[in-house]
Amino acid sequence: VCLTCCSRDSMLRINQICHKNGIKFFTGDVFGYHGYMFADLGQHDFVEEKPKVAKGGPGGEDGPEAKRARLDPAETTLVKKHLEFCPLREALAVEWRGEKALAALRRTSPDYFLLQ
């Protein structure tokens, strides 16, 4: 489900229904130069392709060149990943006071608070 130009109450209600039924949910909007996007993919499994790491040689070299040489771009391995997304209500209920929130506050764009 993709929503744009909806009220906060509508987004919360529709996301709750989607999350409960395992339906992927996206919402977003743009206000001039500012905008937002939120995705709730529920439980999301995917596969990521990574370059295979070659074993270190007997030379015992170290440094950036040796590390780059250990990655063989011709050979790749598939890594299974699992993510759990939170519902919109949880994302909007973050407590911004206290020690714990200080690090998150530094990483959060001021635009987030304008859109709130």
Secondary structure, 3 states (H helix, E strand, C coil): CEEECCCHHHHHHHHHHHHHCCCCEEEEEEECCEEEEEEECCEEEEEEEEEEECCCCCCCCCCHHHHHHHEEEEEEEEEEEEEECCCHHHHHCCCCCCHHHHHHHHHCCHHHHHHC
